[in-house]
Amino acid sequence: MMTKDLSPMDKAKFVAARRAVDFIESGMTIGLGTGSTAAWMVRCLGERMREEGLRIRGVPTSVRTARLAREAGIEVITLDEARWLDLTIDGTDEFDAGFSLIKGGGGALLHEKIVATASDRMIVIADVSKQVETLGAFPLPVEVIPFGWQTTRALIEETLVSMDVLGRETALRLDGDKPFVTDEGNRIIDLHLKRIGNPRRLSLVLNQIPGVVENGLFIDICDAVVTGYGDGRVEVRDIAEGLVEEGRIEIPEGDNLFSDLSD
Ligand code: 5RP
């Protein structure tokens, strides 16, 4: 992939990912997120390890990130082997001013939430389009077990009636003409809520429903957001300190950035 082939959004994702890997130090165990932005991060980390000889162990949040991490030369271990992580870096579908997130567009929300929660720190990497005033324009993914999933879906819909949301449509996520299956063998129901008035309450209530494994709202998990722009600008915001850095990452022109861009 040559730099000139990258869209402004890809450039924004790349610069956010590139800046975030600077927070990684040799000896750390890192949670590796899932999605196209996280895929840039894995490649950038592999590059830093090759160039600087960093020793890093990675806990991937999906089967596809595990494959990518191995290709990038990162030692892959399980969460049970790691037990606790220094840092997780992952993408997001939306983030608000309080760093509440909607995640799960790529279907990996369960492993992502477990890994991020087991980390001292979570850094989210995002192009600026992911920044929202109120969560909910992006459909909220809810992972449910296959047994009785239609009953679980009906219970979710009933629950939404008493929630502060604008829309109540739900949809079983498909992969072609079959249900999408998560790495845990579960299904995903996407909730088209348009606006979520109280994400914390919604998250708690959804997780009370039998059959629901987890939902894509990440509350009080993210510590910092690295936001990338298509022109190479990058901002680092910390939950405690606010805007801590505005900078720019030069994207090497005409370079053969990375050979594999399948994610
Ligand atoms: C996967 C996720 C991703 O982080 C989210 O969907 C963002 O993906 P991308 O970086 O491709 O925009 O939550 O479950």
Residues whose N, C-alpha, C, O or C-beta is under 5 A from the ligand:
A	BS01	5RP	T34 G35 S36 T37 A38 D90 G91 T92 D93 K103 G104 G105 G106 G107 A108 L109
